[in-house]
Amino acid sequence: MLIAFLIFIWILAINIFSGYVIQSSEKNWIEISQKQDEDNLKYVSDIIRKEIEEVNFISDKINSDTSV
């Protein structure tokens, strides 16, 4: 009887612990995903900004060139 009770307690402990681990990993995954999204957005924004600056520079250069 005591062994059955201890096994039952052990099963409950494993069940509770596994639920905690799953919940914690889902929370961490959401945080990691959001951070990755922010990093990707910053990276793409920087690339687009640099391209726009380059196009503006070339445009200004063409506009100031009198031989065209």
MMTF fields as JSON, N, C-alpha, C and O atoms, coordinates in Angstrom:
{
  "mmtfVersion": "1.0.0",
  "mmtfProducer": "UNKNOWN",
  "numBonds": 271,
  "numAtoms": 272,
  "numGroups": 68,
  "numChains": 1,
  "numModels": 1,
  "chainsPerModel": [1],
  "groupsPerChain": [68],
  "chainIdList": ["A"],
  "bondAtomList": [4, 2, 8, 6, 12, 10, 16, 14, 20, 18, 24, 22, 28, 26, 32, 30, 36, 34, 40, 38, 44, 42, 48, 46, 52, 50, 56, 54, 60, 58, 64, 62, 68, 66, 72, 70, 76, 74, 80, 78, 84, 82, 88, 86, 92, 90, 96, 94, 100, 98, 104, 102, 108, 106, 112, 110, 116, 114, 120, 118, 124, 122, 128, 126, 132, 130, 136, 134, 140, 138, 144, 142, 148, 146, 152, 150, 156, 154, 160, 158, 164, 162, 168, 166, 172, 170, 176, 174, 180, 178, 184, 182, 188, 186, 192, 190, 196, 194, 200, 198, 204, 202, 208, 206, 212, 210, 216, 214, 220, 218, 224, 222, 228, 226, 232, 230, 236, 234, 240, 238, 244, 242, 248, 246, 252, 250, 256, 254, 260, 258, 264, 262, 268, 266],
  "bondOrderList": [1, 1, 1, 1, 1, 1, 1, 1, 1, 1, 1, 1, 1, 1, 1, 1, 1, 1, 1, 1, 1, 1, 1, 1, 1, 1, 1, 1, 1, 1, 1, 1, 1, 1, 1, 1, 1, 1, 1, 1, 1, 1, 1, 1, 1, 1, 1, 1, 1, 1, 1, 1, 1, 1, 1, 1, 1, 1, 1, 1, 1, 1, 1, 1, 1, 1, 1],
  "groupList": [{"groupName": "MET", "atomNameList": ["N", "CA", "C", "O"], "elementList": ["N", "C", "C", "O"], "formalChargeList": [0, 0, 0, 0], "bondAtomList": [1, 0, 2, 1, 3, 2], "bondOrderList": [1, 1, 2], "singleLetterCode": "M", "chemCompType": "L-PEPTIDE LINKING"}, {"groupName": "LEU", "atomNameList": ["N", "CA", "C", "O"], "elementList": ["N", "C", "C", "O"], "formalChargeList": [0, 0, 0, 0], "bondAtomList": [1, 0, 2, 1, 3, 2], "bondOrderList": [1, 1, 2], "singleLetterCode": "L", "chemCompType": "L-PEPTIDE LINKING"}, {"groupName": "ILE", "atomNameList": ["N", "CA", "C", "O"], "elementList": ["N", "C", "C", "O"], "formalChargeList": [0, 0, 0, 0], "bondAtomList": [1, 0, 2, 1, 3, 2], "bondOrderList": [1, 1, 2], "singleLetterCode": "I", "chemCompType": "L-PEPTIDE LINKING"}, {"groupName": "ALA", "atomNameList": ["N", "CA", "C", "O"], "elementList": ["N", "C", "C", "O"], "formalChargeList": [0, 0, 0, 0], "bondAtomList": [1, 0, 2, 1, 3, 2], "bondOrderList": [1, 1, 2], "singleLetterCode": "A", "chemCompType": "L-PEPTIDE LINKING"}, {"groupName": "PHE", "atomNameList": ["N", "CA", "C", "O"], "elementList": ["N", "C", "C", "O"], "formalChargeList": [0, 0, 0, 0], "bondAtomList": [1, 0, 2, 1, 3, 2], "bondOrderList": [1, 1, 2], "singleLetterCode": "F", "chemCompType": "L-PEPTIDE LINKING"}, {"groupName": "TRP", "atomNameList": ["N", "CA", "C", "O"], "elementList": ["N", "C", "C", "O"], "formalChargeList": [0, 0, 0, 0], "bondAtomList": [1, 0, 2, 1, 3, 2], "bondOrderList": [1, 1, 2], "singleLetterCode": "W", "chemCompType": "L-PEPTIDE LINKING"}, {"groupName": "ASN", "atomNameList": ["N", "CA", "C", "O"], "elementList": ["N", "C", "C", "O"], "formalChargeList": [0, 0, 0, 0], "bondAtomList": [1, 0, 2, 1, 3, 2], "bondOrderList": [1, 1, 2], "singleLetterCode": "N", "chemCompType": "L-PEPTIDE LINKING"}, {"groupName": "SER", "atomNameList": ["N", "CA", "C", "O"], "elementList": ["N", "C", "C", "O"], "formalChargeList": [0, 0, 0, 0], "bondAtomList": [1, 0, 2, 1, 3, 2], "bondOrderList": [1, 1, 2], "singleLetterCode": "S", "chemCompType": "L-PEPTIDE LINKING"}, {"groupName": "GLY", "atomNameList": ["N", "CA", "C", "O"], "elementList": ["N", "C", "C", "O"], "formalChargeList": [0, 0, 0, 0], "bondAtomList": [1, 0, 2, 1, 3, 2], "bondOrderList": [1, 1, 2], "singleLetterCode": "G", "chemCompType": "PEPTIDE LINKING"}, {"groupName": "TYR", "atomNameList": ["N", "CA", "C", "O"], "elementList": ["N", "C", "C", "O"], "formalChargeList": [0, 0, 0, 0], "bondAtomList": [1, 0, 2, 1, 3, 2], "bondOrderList": [1, 1, 2], "singleLetterCode": "Y", "chemCompType": "L-PEPTIDE LINKING"}, {"groupName": "VAL", "atomNameList": ["N", "CA", "C", "O"], "elementList": ["N", "C", "C", "O"], "formalChargeList": [0, 0, 0, 0], "bondAtomList": [1, 0, 2, 1, 3, 2], "bondOrderList": [1, 1, 2], "singleLetterCode": "V", "chemCompType": "L-PEPTIDE LINKING"}, {"groupName": "GLN", "atomNameList": ["N", "CA", "C", "O"], "elementList": ["N", "C", "C", "O"], "formalChargeList": [0, 0, 0, 0], "bondAtomList": [1, 0, 2, 1, 3, 2], "bondOrderList": [1, 1, 2], "singleLetterCode": "Q", "chemCompType": "L-PEPTIDE LINKING"}, {"groupName": "GLU", "atomNameList": ["N", "CA", "C", "O"], "elementList": ["N", "C", "C", "O"], "formalChargeList": [0, 0, 0, 0], "bondAtomList": [1, 0, 2, 1, 3, 2], "bondOrderList": [1, 1, 2], "singleLetterCode": "E", "chemCompType": "L-PEPTIDE LINKING"}, {"groupName": "LYS", "atomNameList": ["N", "CA", "C", "O"], "elementList": ["N", "C", "C", "O"], "formalChargeList": [0, 0, 0, 0], "bondAtomList": [1, 0, 2, 1, 3, 2], "bondOrderList": [1, 1, 2], "singleLetterCode": "K", "chemCompType": "L-PEPTIDE LINKING"}, {"groupName": "ASP", "atomNameList": ["N", "CA", "C", "O"], "elementList": ["N", "C", "C", "O"], "formalChargeList": [0, 0, 0, 0], "bondAtomList": [1, 0, 2, 1, 3, 2], "bondOrderList": [1, 1, 2], "singleLetterCode": "D", "chemCompType": "L-PEPTIDE LINKING"}, {"groupName": "ARG", "atomNameList": ["N", "CA", "C", "O"], "elementList": ["N", "C", "C", "O"], "formalChargeList": [0, 0, 0, 0], "bondAtomList": [1, 0, 2, 1, 3, 2], "bondOrderList": [1, 1, 2], "singleLetterCode": "R", "chemCompType": "L-PEPTIDE LINKING"}, {"groupName": "THR", "atomNameList": ["N", "CA", "C", "O"], "elementList": ["N", "C", "C", "O"], "formalChargeList": [0, 0, 0, 0], "bondAtomList": [1, 0, 2, 1, 3, 2], "bondOrderList": [1, 1, 2], "singleLetterCode": "T", "chemCompType": "L-PEPTIDE LINKING"}],
  "groupTypeList": [0, 1, 2, 3, 4, 1, 2, 4, 2, 5, 2, 1, 3, 2, 6, 2, 4, 7, 8, 9, 10, 2, 11, 7, 7, 12, 13, 6, 5, 2, 12, 2, 7, 11, 13, 11, 14, 12, 14, 6, 1, 13, 9, 10, 7, 14, 2, 2, 15, 13, 12, 2, 12, 12, 10, 6, 4, 2, 7, 14, 13, 2, 6, 7, 14, 16, 7, 10],
  "groupIdList": [1, 2, 3, 4, 5, 6, 7, 8, 9, 10, 11, 12, 13, 14, 15, 16, 17, 18, 19, 20, 21, 22, 23, 24, 25, 26, 27, 28, 29, 30, 31, 32, 33, 34, 35, 36, 37, 38, 39, 40, 41, 42, 43, 44, 45, 46, 47, 48, 49, 50, 51, 52, 53, 54, 55, 56, 57, 58, 59, 60, 61, 62, 63, 64, 65, 66, 67, 68],
  "secStructList": [7, 2, 2, 2, 2, 2, 2, 2, 2, 2, 2, 2, 2, 2, 2, 2, 2, 2, 2, 2, 2, 2, 2, 2, 2, 2, 2, 2, 2, 2, 2, 2, 2, 2, 2, 2, 2, 2, 2, 2, 2, 2, 2, 2, 2, 2, 2, 2, 2, 2, 2, 2, 2, 2, 2, 2, 2, 2, 2, 2, 2, 2, 2, 2, 7, 6, 6, 7],
  "xCoordList": [0.825, 0.0, 0.874, 0.586, 1.924, 2.822, 3.537, 3.714, 3.938, 4.633, 3.7, 4.12, 2.449, 1.476, 1.28, 1.183, 1.221, 1.055, 2.272, 2.121, 3.463, 4.679, 4.751, 5.17, 4.341, 4.314, 3.318, 3.597, 2.166, 1.154, 1.7, 1.512, 2.367, 2.97, 4.034, 4.127, 4.835, 5.877, 5.261, 5.771, 4.186, 3.507, 2.969, 3.103, 2.371, 1.874, 3.014, 2.884, 4.12, 5.265, 5.794, 6.095, 5.906, 6.385, 5.406, 5.815, 4.126, 3.104, 3.172, 3.12, 3.284, 3.357, 4.642, 4.622, 5.755, 7.038, 7.046, 7.554, 6.494, 6.478, 5.606, 5.937, 4.507, 3.672, 4.421, 4.3, 5.197, 5.996, 7.046, 7.25, 7.705, 8.746, 8.144, 8.719, 7.003, 6.349, 5.958, 6.199, 5.366, 4.941, 6.147, 6.102, 7.211, 8.413, 9.051, 9.493, 9.098, 9.705, 8.869, 9.425, 7.547, 6.697, 6.922, 6.983, 7.042, 7.292, 8.64, 8.752, 9.664, 10.989, 10.965, 11.612, 10.219, 10.15, 9.516, 9.976, 8.471, 7.814, 8.789, 8.864, 9.53, 10.504, 11.602, 11.989, 12.101, 13.151, 12.619, 13.307, 11.409, 10.801, 10.615, 10.905, 10.136, 9.947, 11.285, 11.388, 12.297, 13.624, 14.174, 14.756, 13.989, 14.461, 13.726, 14.337, 12.417, 11.645, 12.16, 12.294, 12.447, 12.969, 14.329, 14.593, 15.188, 16.511, 16.399, 17.104, 15.508, 15.319, 14.778, 15.218, 13.835, 13.269, 14.341, 14.407, 15.175, 16.251, 17.243, 17.687, 17.59, 18.538, 17.995, 18.703, 16.748, 16.143, 15.99, 16.232, 15.593, 15.449, 16.786, 16.839, 17.858, 19.185, 19.59, 20.141, 19.321, 19.657, 18.87, 19.432, 17.575, 16.74, 17.2, 17.272, 17.511, 17.981, 19.273, 19.419, 20.208, 21.473, 21.237, 21.868, 20.336, 20.037, 19.405, 19.738, 18.502, 17.87, 18.913, 18.884, 19.827, 20.894, 21.762, 22.148, 22.065, 22.888, 22.159, 22.758, 20.886, 20.096, 20.012, 20.138, 19.802, 19.754, 21.094, 21.13, 22.189, 23.518, 23.731, 24.195, 23.389, 23.553, 22.639, 23.038, 21.427, 20.485, 21.016, 20.954, 21.532, 22.109, 23.317, 23.518, 24.103, 25.279, 24.858, 25.46, 23.834, 23.34, 22.734, 22.941, 21.989, 21.373, 22.408, 22.185, 23.512, 24.532, 25.488, 26.266, 25.434, 26.319, 25.727, 24.621, 26.452, 25.933, 26.128, 25.566, 26.892, 27.136, 26.015, 26.006, 25.087, 24.009, 22.916, 21.92],
  "yCoordList": [-1.186, 0.0, 1.258, 2.213, 1.258, 2.405, 2.616, 3.749, 1.529, 1.629, 2.218, 3.049, 1.795, 2.33, 3.829, 4.597, 4.237, 5.653, 6.456, 7.541, 5.935, 6.626, 6.721, 7.74, 5.658, 5.687, 6.741, 7.478, 6.808, 7.802, 9.221, 10.08, 9.469, 10.785, 11.097, 12.222, 10.087, 10.259, 10.63, 11.518, 9.969, 10.267, 11.697, 12.415, 12.112, 13.484, 14.5, 15.517, 14.214, 15.132, 15.259, 16.362, 14.15, 14.18, 14.945, 15.73, 14.719, 15.409, 16.921, 17.684, 17.348, 18.78, 19.378, 20.456, 18.68, 19.178, 19.278, 20.255, 18.284, 18.326, 19.478, 20.121, 19.741, 20.885, 22.194, 23.088, 22.306, 23.512, 23.672, 24.772, 22.581, 22.636, 23.043, 23.862, 22.481, 22.82, 24.29, 24.985, 24.762, 26.163, 27.096, 28.119, 26.746, 27.572, 27.613, 28.669, 26.474, 26.443, 27.221, 27.862, 27.18, 27.965, 29.459, 30.231, 29.86, 31.271, 31.7, 32.768, 30.866, 31.186, 31.251, 32.112, 30.341, 30.332, 31.624, 32.193, 32.091, 33.334, 34.505, 35.352, 34.556, 35.636, 35.586, 36.62, 34.397, 34.238, 34.637, 35.315, 34.221, 34.539, 36.044, 36.593, 36.711, 38.163, 38.876, 39.83, 38.426, 39.034, 38.844, 39.764, 37.655, 37.376, 38.257, 38.773, 38.429, 39.302, 40.735, 41.395, 41.217, 42.578, 42.722, 43.72, 41.72, 41.764, 41.754, 42.496, 40.908, 40.847, 42.163, 42.625, 42.766, 44.044, 45.129, 45.924, 45.166, 46.159, 45.937, 46.896, 44.685, 44.353, 44.799, 45.445, 44.458, 44.823, 46.335, 46.905, 46.984, 48.444, 49.12, 50.094, 48.611, 49.179, 49.009, 49.928, 47.845, 47.604, 48.552, 49.159, 48.678, 49.564, 51.012, 51.737, 51.438, 52.808, 53.067, 54.119, 52.121, 52.285, 52.354, 53.152, 51.524, 51.549, 52.876, 53.43, 53.382, 54.678, 55.789, 56.668, 55.76, 56.764, 56.69, 57.717, 55.472, 55.304, 55.813, 56.486, 55.494, 55.976, 57.499, 58.141, 58.073, 59.539, 60.168, 61.204, 59.549, 60.056, 60.026, 61.001, 58.904, 58.775, 59.76, 60.373, 59.905, 60.855, 62.282, 63.026, 62.663, 64.003, 64.193, 65.267, 63.15, 63.219, 63.405, 64.196, 62.681, 62.814, 64.198, 64.815, 64.681, 66.009, 67.125, 68.128, 66.963, 68.018, 67.912, 68.832, 66.814, 66.635, 67.387, 67.079, 68.357, 69.179, 68.543, 69.026, 67.494, 66.866, 65.909, 65.403, 65.662, 64.718, 65.413, 64.786],
  "zCoordList": [0.0, 0.0, 0.0, -0.72, 0.793, 0.867, -0.467, -0.914, -1.088, -2.377, -3.433, -4.238, -3.434, -4.391, -4.16, -5.117, -2.922, -2.596, -3.059, -3.622, -2.828, -3.256, -4.784, -5.332, -5.455, -6.923, -7.407, -8.353, -6.757, -7.114, -6.917, -7.779, -5.8, -5.534, -6.584, -7.074, -6.924, -7.932, -9.287, -9.97, -9.676, -10.938, -10.922, -11.913, -9.825, -9.719, -9.834, -10.514, -9.169, -9.214, -10.64, -11.095, -11.336, -12.721, -13.6, -14.455, -13.392, -14.173, -13.957, -14.922, -12.74, -12.425, -12.989, -13.583, -12.802, -13.292, -14.814, -15.363, -15.5, -16.964, -17.456, -18.452, -16.775, -17.141, -16.99, -17.828, -15.919, -15.692, -16.79, -17.303, -17.146, -18.174, -19.518, -20.235, -19.856, -21.124, -21.14, -22.127, -20.073, -19.993, -20.074, -20.758, -19.384, -19.384, -20.774, -21.225, -21.442, -22.772, -23.777, -24.67, -23.652, -24.547, -24.325, -25.282, -23.074, -22.76, -23.331, -23.934, -23.141, -23.664, -25.185, -25.78, -25.823, -27.278, -27.781, -28.771, -27.116, -27.522, -27.391, -28.282, -26.292, -26.091, -27.149, -27.695, -27.436, -28.445, -29.816, -30.579, -30.123, -31.411, -31.571, -32.633, -30.532, -30.596, -30.763, -31.534, -30.054, -30.162, -31.573, -32.147, -32.125, -33.479, -34.488, -35.424, -34.299, -35.186, -35.123, -36.154, -33.92, -33.761, -34.44, -35.109, -34.262, -34.884, -36.408, -37.092, -36.938, -38.389, -38.931, -39.984, -38.229, -38.656, -38.667, -39.604, -37.638, -37.581, -38.722, -39.353, -38.985, -40.048, -41.406, -42.178, -41.692, -42.971, -43.082, -44.145, -42.004, -42.019, -42.309, -43.059, -41.723, -41.974, -43.436, -44.041, -43.997, -45.404, -46.303, -47.214, -46.047, -46.865, -46.724, -47.716, -45.503, -45.285, -46.058, -46.679, -46.025, -46.748, -48.257, -48.951, -48.758, -50.187, -50.594, -51.642, -49.772, -50.062, -50.053, -50.915, -49.097, -49.049, -50.299, -50.857, -50.734, -51.927, -53.175, -54.013, -53.294, -54.433, -54.411, -55.453, -53.242, -53.137, -53.513, -54.176, -53.095, -53.436, -54.948, -55.539, -55.56, -57.01, -57.735, -58.725, -57.246, -57.849, -57.764, -58.742, -56.612, -56.455, -57.37, -57.937, -57.502, -58.364, -59.82, -60.546, -60.243, -61.616, -61.829, -62.874, -60.847, -60.975, -61.057, -61.736, -60.386, -60.384, -61.57, -61.824, -62.282, -63.436, -64.632, -65.076, -65.14, -66.242, -67.605, -68.588, -67.694, -68.993, -69.397, -70.52, -68.505, -68.826, -69.581, -69.942]
}
